[in-house]
């Protein structure tokens, strides 16, 4: 009986710790706490992006890829993102705010290549727009509300060609 009691307490503490960590994460992202945002970006980059990049940009994937050269290195970087396309406009939600490296690179380059639904799209004229003025607002309203997302990136699709996703660098 004592073992069951100890296991119950340990389970309750573990669940409590997970709930507390989730609350700290959500509050940290909503308030744009630099420590939480840095942690979230590193976890996203190192743990989640490699898996998302396997089929991102293809017709079968919910993820697109933003491909852009680094501002300093000139190295080409691929970042998986969610994209909503309406006509010649591409909208990307910015859950981690405006401080991400990929966004800084896109703005510095004046655009990027976006691989989306099997197409390679030359995307130009990057603009930050209030999230409420985008079609993303209705589609992602729960995540936008939870994480306090205020802006999206709008790009203009200049040209599209079939993507050669198997030849992509990661």
N, C-alpha and C positions, 0 to 999 in steps of 0.2 A: 504494500500500500504506500509506503514511503517513497518508493521508486516512482510510482505513478504520480505522486504529488510533486516530486522534484521535476519530472518530465513536463508536467503541466505548467509549472512555474517557468521552466526554461522556454517552453513553447510560447507562453504568454509574453515573456520578455523579448523573444525574437520577433514576434509579430508586432509588438510595440515599437521595437527599434526600426523595423521596416516602415511602419506608418510614420514615425517621427522623421526618418530620412526622406521619405516622399514629401512630407509637409515642408521640410527645409528646402528641398529641391524646388518645389512649386513656388513657394514664397520667394526664394532667391532669384528664380527666373523672372517672376512678375515684377520684382523690385529692381531687377537688373544689377544684382550684387555681383561685382567683378569676380569674386572667388567662386561663386556657384556657376557663373557663366563660363569661366575658364575650365572648371571641372567638367561641365556638360559638353563643352566643345572638344576637349581632349578625349572624353569617353566616346563621343560620337565619331570623331576622326579615327581613333585607334581600335575601337571595338565594333562599332556598328557599320561604318562606311565600307570596310572591306567586303562584308557579306552583301550589302546593298549594291555594290558596284559590279557584282558578278553578272547580273542581267539588267541592270539599270539602263534606260535608254531604249530598250527593246519594246515591241508591242505588248509582250507578256508582262512587263514590269510596271508597278505603280510609280516607280522612281524614274526621274530623268537625270541627266548628267550635265553639270555646268563644267565646261572645259575652258580653262583660261590660263595664260602665262602668269607666273609670279611677278610681282612688281620689281623685285630686286634680282632674283635669280634668273628669271626668264624661263624657268622650268615649267612645263605644262602640268597643271593639276586638274584632276577629275574629282568633282564633288557631287555626291548624289543629293538630289533635292526633289521636292514635290512641285510639279508645274501644272498650272491650269492654262490652257490656250483658248483664247477667244479671238477668232479671226487672225489678224497679224500681231496680236499682243500676247505675250507670255507673262504670267504672274507667278511669283515665287514668294511664299510666306517666309517671314524672317523671325522664327521663334526665339533665336538667341540675340536678336537686336541687330544693330548696324555695325558691330565691331568684329564680325567674322572676317577671316583673311580672304576667303573666296569672294566675298562681297566687295572688299577693298580692292581686290585684284580686278574684278569686273568693272568697277567704276573707274579705276586707273586706266584700264585698257579701252574703255569706251564701248565695251560689249564683251561677248563671249560666243563660243560655239555651244549650242544646247543640243544634246542628243535626247530626243523625245519621240516615243511611239515609232521607233524605227527610222526616224528622220534625223539628219544632221542639219541643224538650223543655225544660220548666221544671225545672231541676235545682237542688236545695236541699241543705242540711246538708252542706257540704263537710267531709270528714274525711281526714286523712292516715292511711294504713294500711300496715303492713309489706307489701312486695311479695309475700312468700311466702304471705300470707293472701288472695291475690286470684287470680281465674281468669287474670289476665294472666301470672302467673308461668310457667305451662306454655306459653302461646302465644308468649311473647317471651323464652324462657329464654336463648337465645344472646346477644341484645342486653343483657339484664339482667346476665348474667355478664361480658360484655366491658366494659360501661360501669359496672359496680358499682352498679346501681340498687338502692336500698334501700326506696323508698316509692312508693306510688301515691296518687292522689286518688280518693276514693270520693264520689260524689254520688248523691242519691236523686231519681229521676225522679218529679216531682209530677204533671205533665200533659204530654200530647203532642198536637200538632196537625200536619196536613200543612204542610211548610215552603214558604215563598215564596222560594226561593233566588235567583231572578232579581232580586228587589228588595233584595238584601242590600248593605250598605255594606262596604267593605274597609278 
